[in-house]
Structure formats: structure tokens, C-alpha cells
Amino acid sequence: MATPASAWAATPIIDLPRGSVANAAFALGRQTGASISLQGQGTGERQVGALRGAMPVDRALQRLAKAAGLTVRRVGPRAFILSPRPASPVRVAQRPLARPAPRPVVVPAPAPGEPPQDIVVTASKRDTLSRRFAGQWSRIDGNDLALTGVRGTEAIETRSVGFSSTHLGAGRNKLFIRGIADSSFSGPTQSPVGQYLGDLRTGYAGPDPDLRLVDMEAVEILEGPQGTLYGAGALGGILLLRPNMPRAGKWSGEAGVGLSATQHGKPGGDLTATLNAPLGGSAALRLTGYRADEGGYIDNPVTGERDVNHVATSGGRLVATTELRPGWSADLLLAGQRIRGDDSQYSDRGGGDLDRSSPLALPFASDFGMASLVVRKDGGVVRFRSTTGLLRQSVDERFDLSDSATTRALDQHSRGRGVSSETRLWRPMRHGFSWLAGLSLLDYRYEVRRSRSERGATTPLGGVTNRISEVTLYGELGAELLPWLDLTAGARWTRTDLSGEGQHLSLLAFDRLAASDPDRKERRLLPSASLLARPVAGLTLYARYQQGFRPGGLSIANDMVQLYRHDLLATGEAGFRIGKPLIDRFDLAASLSRSRWRHIQADYLDGLGLPVTANIGNGRIWSATLNGGMLVAPGLRLEGGLAWNDGRITQPSPEFERLFAATAALGTGSVMRIPNIARVAGRAALDWRHDLGGGRTLEASLYGRYVGHSRLGIGPRLGERQGDYVDSGFLARLTEGPRAWSLSLTNLSDEVGNRFAFGAPALTGDAQITPLRPRTLRIGLDWRF
């Protein structure tokens, strides 16, 4: 991943607590993004006083080292090592190490007896060091995400080959990781990706809320099913958005403004502001707000309007933290976002590349809100975290159902709201073993209503409401079998209560729904196991087995509401990692996985051209990824990635067989492919950073990403080809003290492409494409105080 160091050039506000060197180093790493390591027995236990003020990270480390009788050594552009002074007159007796210490990277919150020596995989839920994590995991620094303005999950997609999305529109998309995709549409089924803001999941059913990645510390991606730790819906993996937390001790803030120009379209702009406010000695508040206007670029020859698909996004976040007692803290997070789109972003394949002939506008709206309270104990041998939260999401969409004779519109309204609570205790690896135990409670309600408008009259169509209540117990045990060999095993037991009802149905439909028993209970046990080896320094080998599932529910089919059952994914995976990104001169990671998917939940089009959910049968997915990077010269890094996926339905259900029988008879076996996932995807980037002197830094990044062919969806009516395009961009940033100028140019070749072959349900075949945003130039200015 590209990680420009813009935050390093500006003078950070340091606020280190009084106490051990280990805790002070952890706090410094969290506040500045530095990679700090401790070497030598007893180094982390030395005591230091508090340190506060505006200073570069190297100066803060020098003062910390001087106070503790240590030396500091820089081992990379962002990496430092603290160790005892060789000639110190008083030395702490050191026991010989059982094995050579691995090369340290980023400091986690240390467990007593095990000094920090690696990056913490926060999404592992038990402070697992990356050298002990059996799986593919990636991290994108929040400063990277801010380089191109106020952007959402699309910014993550451009920095990964294993992460993808549909492109129906902002706040309406569906996310996929590692070839685990069910359909193109977001309905009552859970997304195959679990998305979290902090400790709270951002939804259960429905689309990705597309939260703007403003004032973020980092984004973490866990690939493959994560059912043991995250439960239902984590089939493809986990996307964890980690916002910056408040800092006590000093007022600070940041503001930014950007102006953009889109070729063939209208200009846009964005504004961001962040304020960090201390509230006494042990509490602080952080407020973040943003607004973005994206100029349209789709023309409508029928109405004569140009650049119709303007999108406005505004939102904000409040995070407050306070120390309840020594070692215990509480965090309150409130977040909200509003998206308004004037029209859809698809175009007609047969017309101009950026034209769509439609008799009516197709606006959409997405609103999202959440609140969470976290009580935590981050230090010590045993740690604790309890999260309670509320969330609400609403999406309103209009689709074109017109034909040559009649102008007709379909309106769909989706509403989701839920409350959840999770409490867990864990012990990070110490003296050869670790453990985790947790309890999770969830209650979620999701409603979909539809209506049809024609000649001024509105007719309600079938609607459905699903309610899900879950009680879950889960746990993991980790053991160091040998100094270089770790074993982890876990399980999750879930009891799910499902209920549902339909609206605006015929009497026959109501009778059939009552006879099908929409109220039912499901119980599921999900086991997991992994084995990880570090046979030589710098090399990690692993093998893992994990499961994921989604409970069943109700779905609309014409005027009927039908039941669909749970699905279950089981994955076996093997992989390796060599070196650490941005620290070692060379790093490489690869994985190969095979998944068996039973009773696949997927959407196809009913007789009205509207999505309906059903179980389409059993399938299997092969997936392979390769990611790496190399420091080719001081300040110059080359990185790349490649993903290959092959997913197929191997045992179609009888209902699905009837759908594709006619197409299969013509020899088109592609209907059996898992949709929306490109067979091949690749990415390459070149990142450069240079210190100009006088507190000035220049950094730049050039990237290109290829997305191969994929199929729109399930069934013969969704067989359109999409993908086979290259997305590219150039980013540059000049930092001068607290001020930074940025320039970005996206879609360098001004390619049209086809990101999503869907826009209007009534139009099928090769009629629709979703082009890339045309070449766009943005100039931005950020300043800190």
C-alpha cells in the first residue's frame, strides 16, 4: 500500500503519559504513526515522566530515551529502536533470549512480560501481533486516504486488489472481499463483508453506507470468512474503519479545502474541519465535519439536461474519551452522514459514452446515523472491552421502468435500525498462550417497500420486513507449541430468532406466507483453527480453516413474499509472508484458498424486472492473491498486487436450474459463474518521498489498477459482461510546516470502461454501462494548528 508521510512533515502534538517506557512508546506510536520498537530485557519497564508539546517524533524519542537512560536508533523512514546504552554505568541484568528477537515494527499496547515487537492487528479482537496472525491482513494509513479529498470506500478499492464494490451509486453499493460475492443488489440479505466504524458494525442488511474517510487513523482489511470472531455476514472478510481518537492536553485542529475539475463534466469541491479539545486532564473531545460536491458528467439528450448526476455528501463525527480510573477508559462516538444524488450514473451502451436517454430523473438519497459507547481496559495481563451501540440507515431510490409507450417509475425505500452489545475479555500472548471470550447480543429490523408511479398515480407494491435477534458466545485459544510454532483454535455458537411480515400483498400471498412459518429459530456452531510457523527470521507460514454464515429471511417476489434459508461458507487457506511493508527493503505476501459455499443466498430478477432473493444452490470458489513491495532507492518504493478468482455454482437448486435452462442449452456456461468478481485483477504503484529541507517535504504516487471481466448477476437476464478496464491516478503533496498543498489527477487515460452493467431493472441485455468518472483534477490545501 502507498503510505505517503504527510503527517510526518507537520509538527505533531505529543501527549505521553507518565509511567513505563512501553506505555509511552505505544502512545507515541499511536499519535504519530511511528514504528517504535524496544530491545533489551527490562527496557519497557523503565519509568519516565509525562511529555507534552509540539515536536517532531525523533525529538520526542530523544527526550524519552534520555529520561530512561536509553539510546534511540533510526532503522527506517518511520522506524526507530529504543535500547539500553552500551556504556551505561548501571545496567539491568539480562537473561539470554530463547531465540533471536524478530525485527520489530509498530508498537502495540504491550502485554506484561512481552515487549512490543510488531504491528498489532486490531481487527483480530485480541491484540494479535502480525507475526502471530494466521491470515491475509492489510492496513491503509489514514493520511493516504486523505490525499484525494472527501472520498468513501472507493478510495479503499483503488488501493487493493482483493477488495471490490458494485457501482450503483454512493450509499447504494455492495462490498466484496476475495471473490465472495452473491449478487449485484442490496436487499434483505446481509452483505458478505462485515463493515465496522470503531467497534460497532455499520449495518446488518442493506448497502454500504459509504462513510467518508475523513480524519481516519487507518483502515484494516481481514480477508476470508471471520465467522468465529464476527459472526453472521462476515463471509468474505472484515473492513474496519478506525477514526482518530481525541488527544488530551492541548487544543489542536485541522482544516482543508479542495477544488476539482472533471473533464466532460461540472466542477466540484470539498471542505473538512477537525477540532481536538481537551476537557480537563484526562478527557478530550474530537469533532470532525465535512462536505463534498461531486460534479456530474452524464448527459440526458431526451430532456436536454447536461451533467445530471451531481452528488452532495455531508457528515460529521464526534468522539469523546475520558479516563474512568487508572487503566480504564470510556469512549463515546456519534456519527452521521447524508448523501443526495440528483440522478443515476449509468449511461446507454449504444449512445454516447456519457449519455443516457431517459424520460425522467432517477434521484437517490442515503442517510446514516450511529452512536456507540465503549468501556475498555487496554493494558495489563487481561484486557476488557464492552461496546453498546445504536444505528439507523435509510436509502431511497428511483428506477426507470418506462417503455416506448409509457413513462413509469419504480420507487424503493429501505429502512434499517438496530441495537447491539458486545463484551469481551482477552489475554494477549504471554508465556506461551493467549485466550479470548466474548458475548454478543443483537436486534435488527430491516424493511423494504416499493411502489410504482405511472401517469401521476402511485401503486404500492409488495413490501417485506425482516427482524433478527441473536445471542452469541464465542472464544479463541492460542498456544505457542514451539518458539517458532503457534496454534489457534476457536468456536462461535449463535442462536438466531427470525421473524418477518409482508405488506401490500394479495390475500393468497398472505395465506401462503402464514403457512410457510416466517417465525423460526436457527442455531449455528462455527469452528475455526490455524497453524502458524516462523521457521526463519522474516518468514511466516500459515494454514487456517474458518467458517461464515448468514441466517435466512423473507424476500419479495412479484406480489409474493417467499422464504430463503441460511447459507454457510467453509474456507481452507494457506499462505506466507516475507518481510514487513514500509519497513523492510523487500516484502511479499501470498495466499491460496478454497471455499465451499452451501445454499448460496443470491438475487435474480423476477417477472417485473425487480430483484428477489433465493437460495440458488451450492458452489465453490478458488482464490489466490499476491502482494509485495520493494524499496528500489532511498525514498522510492515500488509495489504491486495480483488477485485471481474462480467461483462457480456446482449444484444449482431446482429453481435456479429453471432460470438458466434455456441459456445453458445454448452452451453459455457462464451463468454458473459467481457474479461481480473479476477473474483477474492487478495493481501497481510507485511511491516517492523527498525531504527538501527547511521543514518541507515532497511526496508523490503513481498507480494503475486493472479490473478484469466479470458477470453482472445470477440468471440469464443478468448475464451482461462488465469490467475489463484500467483505473489510474497520480497524487502529489508538498508539505511546509503546518501547511500542505496537494494535487491529484484520476483516470489519467480518461477511460470510459464499465464498472457496473446495471441502472434500470426494465432494461436488460447490453443496454447499460456505468462508466468511470472522467479524468478529474483536484487541488487541495490543508493546514494544522
ZAMARGU-4260 file (C-alpha; in steps of 0.2 Angstrom, whole numbers, plus 5000, padded with zeros to 4 digits):
<rodrens>
0) 5000/5000/5000 | 5006/5018/4997 | 5009/5027/5013 | 5014/5045/5009 | 5021/5053/5025
5) 5012/5069/5025 | 5008/5068/5043 | 5027/5067/5047 | 5031/5083/5039 | 5019/5093/5050
10) 5024/5095/5069 | 5013/5083/5079 | 5006/5087/5096 | 5014/5075/5108 | 5005/5069/5124
15) 5014/5055/5133 | 5008/5048/5150 | 5019/5046/5165 | 5023/5028/5168 | 5033/5014/5159
20) 5043/5016/5143 | 5032/5003/5135 | 5016/5013/5138 | 5024/5029/5132 | 5031/5022/5116
25) 5014/5014/5112 | 5006/5031/5115 | 5019/5040/5104 | 5017/5027/5090 | 4998/5029/5090
30) 4999/5048/5090 | 5012/5050/5076 | 5011/5034/5066 | 5029/5030/5071 | 5035/5012/5071
35) 5044/5011/5088 | 5052/4995/5095 | 5060/4991/5112 | 5075/4980/5113 | 5084/4973/5129
40) 5077/4964/5144 | 5068/4977/5155 | 5068/4991/5143 | 5049/4993/5143 | 5048/4993/5162
45) 5059/5008/5165 | 5049/5023/5171 | 5048/5040/5163 | 5038/5056/5167 | 5025/5064/5156
50) 5030/5073/5140 | 5018/5085/5131 | 5021/5098/5117 | 5023/5101/5099 | 5039/5092/5092
55) 5045/5080/5079 | 5044/5062/5083 | 5063/5060/5083 | 5065/5074/5096 | 5051/5066/5107
60) 5060/5049/5106 | 5077/5058/5111 | 5069/5066/5126 | 5061/5049/5131 | 5077/5040/5128
65) 5087/5052/5139 | 5075/5051/5153 | 5075/5032/5153 | 5094/5030/5151 | 5092/5023/5133
70) 5098/5026/5116 | 5087/5028/5100 | 5092/5022/5083 | 5083/5026/5067 | 5081/5010/5056
75) 5069/5017/5043 | 5060/5032/5037 | 5047/5028/5050 | 5055/5015/5061 | 5065/5018/5077
80) 5073/5006/5091 | 5075/5010/5109 | 5088/5000/5118 | 5099/5002/5133 | 5115/5012/5132
85) 5130/5001/5129 | 5141/5010/5141 | 5128/5014/5154 | 5136/5013/5172 | 5121/5004/5179
90) 5113/4990/5168 | 5099/4979/5171 | 5104/4961/5171 | 5098/4952/5155 | 5093/4934/5153
95) 5098/4926/5137 | 5084/4926/5124 | 5077/4909/5120 | 5078/4914/5101 | 5083/4929/5091
100) 5071/4943/5093 | 5061/4946/5077 | 5064/4963/5068 | 5051/4974/5077 | 5040/4986/5068
105) 5025/4995/5076 | 5022/4996/5095 | 5006/4988/5101 | 5000/4990/5119 | 5012/4978/5127
110) 5007/4963/5137 | 5017/4962/5153 | 5032/4951/5150 | 5032/4953/5131 | 5039/4969/5125
115) 5031/4976/5109 | 5039/4970/5093 | 5027/4971/5079 | 5011/4978/5072 | 4995/4975/5081
120) 4981/4968/5070 | 4967/4977/5079 | 4953/4968/5069 | 4959/4952/5077 | 4950/4957/5093
125) 4964/4951/5105 | 4979/4962/5100 | 4987/4949/5090 | 5004/4954/5083 | 5005/4952/5064
130) 5019/4940/5066 | 5007/4929/5075 | 4992/4932/5064 | 4987/4917/5053 | 4979/4926/5038
135) 4980/4939/5025 | 4978/4957/5033 | 4982/4974/5026 | 4982/4991/5033 | 4980/5008/5024
140) 4986/5023/5033 | 4973/5037/5036 | 4985/5050/5028 | 4984/5041/5012 | 4965/5041/5011
145) 4965/5060/5014 | 4976/5064/4999 | 4962/5064/4986 | 4949/5074/4996 | 4932/5068/5004
150) 4931/5050/4997 | 4922/5034/5003 | 4926/5016/5001 | 4931/5019/4983 | 4947/5026/4990
155) 4950/5009/4998 | 4946/5000/4982 | 4960/5009/4972 | 4972/5003/4985 | 4968/4985/4985
160) 4966/4970/4973 | 4956/4959/4984 | 4943/4972/4989 | 4929/4977/4976 | 4912/4985/4975
165) 4897/4987/4964 | 4895/5005/4957 | 4876/5008/4958 | 4879/5024/4967 | 4886/5032/4983
170) 4877/5024/4998 | 4869/5010/4987 | 4884/4999/4984 | 4888/4981/4989 | 4906/4977/4995
175) 4915/4961/4991 | 4932/4953/4998 | 4942/4939/4990 | 4929/4933/4977 | 4915/4930/4989
180) 4900/4938/4980 | 4882/4934/4980 | 4873/4946/4969 | 4873/4964/4962 | 4859/4971/4974
185) 4857/4975/4992 | 4841/4968/4998 | 4836/4959/5014 | 4851/4948/5014 | 4867/4953/5024
190) 4882/4960/5015 | 4896/4947/5013 | 4908/4959/5021 | 4906/4965/5039 | 4910/4983/5040
195) 4914/4992/5056 | 4917/5010/5062 | 4927/5008/5078 | 4920/4994/5087 | 4902/4995/5080
200) 4896/4987/5064 | 4889/5000/5052 | 4874/4988/5046 | 4867/4971/5046 | 4857/4971/5029
205) 4857/4984/5016 | 4870/4993/5006 | 4887/5000/5011 | 4884/5017/5019 | 4899/5024/5010
210) 4906/5033/5025 | 4918/5047/5020 | 4936/5043/5026 | 4940/5059/5034 | 4951/5061/5050
215) 4954/5042/5050 | 4969/5034/5059 | 4969/5018/5047 | 4958/5006/5038 | 4961/4987/5041
220) 4955/4973/5030 | 4954/4955/5035 | 4952/4943/5020 | 4942/4927/5021 | 4927/4922/5032
225) 4929/4928/5050 | 4913/4919/5057 | 4921/4915/5074 | 4925/4932/5079 | 4912/4942/5069
230) 4898/4931/5067 | 4884/4932/5053 | 4888/4941/5037 | 4907/4940/5038 | 4909/4928/5023
235) 4921/4937/5013 | 4930/4947/5027 | 4930/4962/5038 | 4933/4980/5034 | 4937/4990/5050
240) 4937/5009/5049 | 4947/5017/5063 | 4944/5035/5067 | 4957/5046/5075 | 4954/5047/5094
245) 4954/5063/5104 | 4971/5068/5112 | 4971/5076/5130 | 4982/5090/5135 | 4982/5103/5120
250) 4970/5111/5108 | 4973/5107/5090 | 4964/5106/5074 | 4965/5104/5055 | 4955/5111/5041
255) 4956/5108/5022 | 4948/5114/5006 | 4949/5106/4988 | 4943/5111/4971 | 4941/5099/4957
260) 4938/5099/4938 | 4930/5084/4929 | 4933/5083/4910 | 4916/5082/4901 | 4908/5087/4917
265) 4905/5100/4930 | 4917/5106/4944 | 4916/5101/4962 | 4923/5105/4979 | 4926/5099/4997
270) 4928/5106/5014 | 4934/5097/5030 | 4937/5103/5048 | 4943/5094/5064 | 4945/5101/5081
275) 4953/5092/5096 | 4948/5099/5113 | 4955/5094/5129 | 4942/5093/5143 | 4952/5093/5159
280) 4967/5082/5162 | 4960/5065/5157 | 4947/5069/5145 | 4946/5075/5127 | 4933/5078/5113
285) 4936/5077/5094 | 4924/5085/5082 | 4925/5082/5063 | 4914/5088/5049 | 4915/5088/5030
290) 4905/5092/5014 | 4909/5086/4996 | 4901/5091/4980 | 4905/5079/4965 | 4901/5087/4948
295) 4890/5077/4936 | 4896/5070/4919 | 4881/5061/4912 | 4870/5070/4899 | 4852/5066/4895
300) 4848/5070/4877 | 4829/5067/4880 | 4827/5081/4892 | 4842/5092/4886 | 4850/5092/4903
305) 4869/5090/4905 | 4879/5083/4919 | 4864/5077/4928 | 4872/5066/4941 | 4878/5078/4954
310) 4881/5071/4971 | 4882/5080/4988 | 4888/5072/5003 | 4889/5080/5021 | 4893/5072/5038
315) 4901/5073/5054 | 4908/5063/5069 | 4910/5067/5087 | 4922/5056/5098 | 4924/5059/5116
320) 4935/5049/5128 | 4939/5050/5147 | 4948/5040/5160 | 4937/5032/5172 | 4950/5027/5184
325) 4969/5022/5181 | 4969/5010/5166 | 4951/5011/5162 | 4943/5022/5149 | 4926/5026/5141
330) 4924/5032/5123 | 4908/5039/5115 | 4906/5040/5096 | 4892/5049/5087 | 4892/5049/5068
335) 4880/5054/5054 | 4880/5056/5035 | 4869/5062/5022 | 4870/5058/5003 | 4859/5066/4990
340) 4861/5061/4971 | 4852/5071/4958 | 4852/5057/4945 | 4859/5040/4942 | 4877/5037/4935
345) 4874/5024/4922 | 4873/5028/4903 | 4867/5019/4887 | 4879/5007/4879 | 4873/5011/4862
350) 4873/5030/4863 | 4887/5042/4868 | 4899/5036/4881 | 4892/5048/4894 | 4874/5049/4888
355) 4858/5041/4894 | 4841/5044/4886 | 4828/5044/4900 | 4811/5052/4901 | 4813/5055/4920
360) 4827/5059/4933 | 4832/5045/4944 | 4837/5053/4961 | 4843/5044/4976 | 4846/5048/4995
365) 4856/5039/5009 | 4855/5044/5027 | 4866/5035/5041 | 4867/5038/5059 | 4875/5028/5074
370) 4880/5030/5092 | 4892/5019/5102 | 4898/5018/5120 | 4914/5009/5123 | 4921/5005/5141
375) 4939/4997/5139 | 4954/4992/5149 | 4968/4992/5136 | 4983/4987/5147 | 4988/4973/5159
380) 4988/4954/5158 | 4969/4953/5155 | 4960/4966/5145 | 4942/4971/5143 | 4931/4980/5131
385) 4912/4982/5131 | 4903/4991/5116 | 4885/4996/5115 | 4878/5004/5100 | 4863/5010/5090
390) 4862/5013/5071 | 4849/5019/5058 | 4850/5018/5039 | 4838/5023/5026 | 4840/5023/5007
395) 4828/5030/4994 | 4830/5026/4976 | 4820/5028/4960 | 4822/5017/4945 | 4816/5019/4927
400) 4803/5006/4922 | 4797/5016/4906 | 4794/5008/4889 | 4792/5016/4872 | 4774/5020/4876
405) 4773/5024/4894 | 4784/5034/4907 | 4784/5023/4923 | 4795/5024/4939 | 4799/5012/4952
410) 4802/5019/4970 | 4811/5008/4983 | 4813/5013/5001 | 4824/5003/5013 | 4825/5006/5032
415) 4836/4998/5044 | 4838/5000/5063 | 4847/4990/5076 | 4854/4989/5093 | 4869/4978/5098
420) 4880/4975/5113 | 4897/4965/5114 | 4908/4962/5129 | 4924/4953/5128 | 4939/4948/5139
425) 4956/4943/5132 | 4973/4939/5137 | 4987/4943/5123 | 5000/4931/5120 | 5011/4929/5136
430) 5022/4915/5142 | 5016/4904/5128 | 4997/4906/5127 | 4983/4918/5125 | 4964/4917/5126
435) 4948/4927/5121 | 4930/4925/5127 | 4915/4936/5122 | 4896/4938/5122 | 4887/4947/5109
440) 4868/4952/5108 | 4860/4960/5093 | 4842/4965/5087 | 4840/4972/5070 | 4825/4976/5059
445) 4826/4979/5040 | 4811/4985/5029 | 4809/4986/5010 | 4794/4995/5002 | 4791/4998/4984
450) 4779/5007/4974 | 4776/5011/4955 | 4772/5028/4948 | 4763/5030/4931 | 4753/5045/4924
455) 4753/5053/4941 | 4746/5038/4950 | 4756/5028/4963 | 4753/5010/4966 | 4760/5001/4982
460) 4769/4985/4978 | 4774/4971/4989 | 4785/4975/5004 | 4794/4965/5017 | 4801/4967/5035
465) 4814/4956/5042 | 4818/4956/5061 | 4833/4946/5068 | 4838/4944/5086 | 4854/4935/5090
470) 4863/4929/5106 | 4881/4923/5103 | 4895/4916/5114 | 4912/4915/5106 | 4930/4911/5111
475) 4948/4908/5105 | 4963/4899/5112 | 4981/4902/5106 | 4996/4892/5111 | 5015/4893/5107
480) 5019/4875/5104 | 5037/4879/5100 | 5046/4896/5100 | 5043/4896/5081 | 5026/4887/5080
485) 5008/4894/5086 | 4992/4885/5086 | 4975/4894/5087 | 4958/4886/5089 | 4941/4894/5092
490) 4922/4892/5090 | 4906/4903/5090 | 4889/4897/5095 | 4874/4908/5089 | 4856/4907/5092
495) 4845/4917/5080 | 4827/4921/5081 | 4820/4926/5064 | 4803/4934/5061 | 4795/4943/5046
500) 4780/4950/5038 | 4774/4956/5021 | 4765/4972/5016 | 4753/4976/5002 | 4751/4958/4997
505) 4736/4949/4990 | 4725/4938/5001 | 4733/4922/4993 | 4750/4929/4996 | 4746/4932/5014
510) 4739/4915/5016 | 4755/4907/5008 | 4766/4917/5019 | 4757/4912/5035 | 4758/4894/5030
515) 4777/4895/5027 | 4780/4899/5046 | 4790/4915/5044 | 4794/4915/5063 | 4808/4902/5067
520) 4824/4899/5076 | 4842/4894/5070 | 4857/4888/5079 | 4874/4888/5072 | 4891/4882/5079
525) 4906/4889/5069 | 4923/4881/5072 | 4940/4888/5067 | 4958/4883/5068 | 4975/4889/5062
530) 4993/4884/5062 | 5007/4897/5060 | 5026/4894/5059 | 5041/4906/5058 | 5055/4894/5053
535) 5067/4908/5049 | 5068/4926/5053 | 5057/4937/5042 | 5047/4922/5035 | 5029/4917/5041
540) 5020/4902/5035 | 5002/4898/5040 | 4987/4887/5037 | 4969/4891/5043 | 4951/4884/5042
545) 4937/4896/5045 | 4918/4897/5043 | 4905/4910/5040 | 4886/4910/5038 | 4871/4921/5036
550) 4853/4917/5043 | 4838/4916/5032 | 4824/4928/5030 | 4810/4934/5018 | 4811/4942/5001
555) 4799/4950/4989 | 4795/4940/4973 | 4781/4949/4962 | 4766/4950/4973 | 4773/4936/4984
560) 4784/4935/4999 | 4795/4920/5000 | 4807/4912/5012 | 4825/4909/5009 | 4836/4899/5021
565) 4853/4902/5029 | 4869/4899/5019 | 4886/4893/5025 | 4904/4896/5019 | 4919/4885/5024
570) 4936/4890/5019 | 4953/4882/5019 | 4968/4893/5016 | 4987/4893/5016 | 4999/4907/5013
575) 5016/4915/5018 | 5023/4932/5022 | 5041/4938/5019 | 5046/4955/5027 | 5036/4969/5033
580) 5029/4983/5021 | 5037/5000/5023 | 5050/4994/5035 | 5060/4980/5026 | 5068/4983/5009
585) 5058/4969/5002 | 5041/4962/5007 | 5030/4948/4999 | 5013/4940/5004 | 5003/4927/4995
590) 4988/4916/4999 | 4978/4902/4991 | 4961/4897/4997 | 4947/4886/4993 | 4929/4889/4999
595) 4914/4878/4999 | 4898/4888/4999 | 4881/4879/5003 | 4864/4886/5000 | 4870/4902/4992
600) 4859/4917/4995 | 4858/4927/4979 | 4847/4939/4970 | 4840/4937/4952 | 4826/4947/4943
605) 4808/4942/4944 | 4795/4944/4931 | 4794/4963/4934 | 4812/4965/4932 | 4815/4968/4951
610) 4827/4959/4962 | 4822/4944/4973 | 4832/4934/4985 | 4833/4915/4985 | 4844/4900/4988
615) 4852/4896/4971 | 4862/4880/4976 | 4880/4875/4981 | 4896/4882/4974 | 4915/4883/4976
620) 4927/4897/4975 | 4946/4896/4972 | 4956/4912/4976 | 4974/4917/4975 | 4982/4934/4980
625) 5000/4940/4978 | 5006/4957/4986 | 5023/4964/4988 | 5034/4979/4988 | 5052/4984/4986
630) 5062/4999/4991 | 5071/5002/4974 | 5081/5018/4980 | 5080/5029/4996 | 5063/5037/4997
635) 5057/5027/4981 | 5046/5011/4983 | 5038/5000/4970 | 5023/4989/4975 | 5011/4978/4966
640) 4997/4965/4969 | 4988/4952/4959 | 4972/4943/4963 | 4964/4928/4954 | 4947/4921/4957
645) 4937/4906/4950 | 4919/4904/4958 | 4906/4893/4951 | 4889/4886/4956 | 4892/4867/4956
650) 4875/4861/4962 | 4861/4873/4956 | 4844/4872/4966 | 4829/4867/4956 | 4823/4884/4955
655) 4839/4891/4948 | 4840/4877/4935 | 4824/4883/4928 | 4830/4900/4927 | 4846/4896/4916
660) 4840/4881/4907 | 4837/4890/4891 | 4853/4899/4891 | 4863/4883/4896 | 4855/4874/4881
665) 4863/4887/4870 | 4880/4882/4878 | 4883/4898/4888 | 4890/4890/4904 | 4895/4907/4911
670) 4878/4908/4920 | 4886/4896/4933 | 4899/4909/4937 | 4899/4918/4954 | 4894/4936/4949
675) 4903/4953/4951 | 4920/4946/4954 | 4934/4949/4941 | 4943/4933/4936 | 4959/4943/4937
680) 4963/4960/4945 | 4980/4968/4947 | 4988/4984/4954 | 5005/4993/4953 | 5011/5009/4961
685) 5027/5019/4963 | 5028/5030/4978 | 5042/5043/4981 | 5046/5055/4996 | 5060/5068/4997
690) 5065/5080/5011 | 5068/5097/5003 | 5075/5105/5019 | 5068/5119/5029 | 5053/5109/5036
695) 5047/5105/5018 | 5043/5088/5011 | 5038/5082/4993 | 5029/5066/4990 | 5021/5058/4975
700) 5012/5042/4970 | 5008/5035/4953 | 4996/5020/4952 | 4987/5009/4940 | 4973/4996/4943
705) 4966/4983/4931 | 4949/4975/4934 | 4946/4960/4923 | 4929/4954/4916 | 4915/4949/4927
710) 4897/4944/4926 | 4883/4956/4932 | 4872/4943/4941 | 4863/4927/4943 | 4852/4920/4929
715) 4850/4923/4910 | 4843/4941/4912 | 4859/4946/4922 | 4872/4939/4910 | 4880/4956/4905
720) 4898/4957/4904 | 4907/4971/4914 | 4924/4976/4920 | 4940/4975/4908 | 4946/4992/4912
725) 4961/5001/4919 | 4959/5014/4933 | 4975/5025/4936 | 4980/5041/4945 | 4994/5052/4951
730) 4995/5060/4968 | 5007/5074/4974 | 5009/5083/4991 | 5020/5097/4996 | 5021/5100/5015
735) 5028/5116/5023 | 5027/5115/5041 | 5008/5115/5046 | 5003/5119/5028 | 5001/5106/5014
740) 4997/5108/4996 | 4990/5093/4986 | 4987/5088/4968 | 4978/5073/4962 | 4974/5068/4944
745) 4962/5052/4942 | 4958/5042/4927 | 4974/5048/4918 | 4969/5040/4901 | 4951/5046/4903
750) 4945/5029/4900 | 4926/5025/4899 | 4926/5007/4905 | 4911/4998/4913 | 4911/4996/4931
755) 4893/4990/4933 | 4881/4984/4919 | 4865/4990/4928 | 4855/5005/4930 | 4836/5002/4926
760) 4828/4985/4930 | 4817/4985/4915 | 4832/4987/4903 | 4842/4971/4900 | 4854/4965/4888
765) 4868/4976/4883 | 4859/4992/4886 | 4868/4999/4901 | 4885/5003/4907 | 4892/5013/4922
770) 4907/5022/4916 | 4922/5028/4926 | 4922/5046/4932 | 4931/5055/4918 | 4948/5062/4921
775) 4947/5073/4936 | 4960/5086/4943 | 4959/5091/4961 | 4970/5104/4970 | 4969/5105/4989
780) 4976/5115/5004 | 4976/5108/5022 | 4983/5116/5037 | 4985/5111/5055 | 4985/5122/5071
</rodrens>
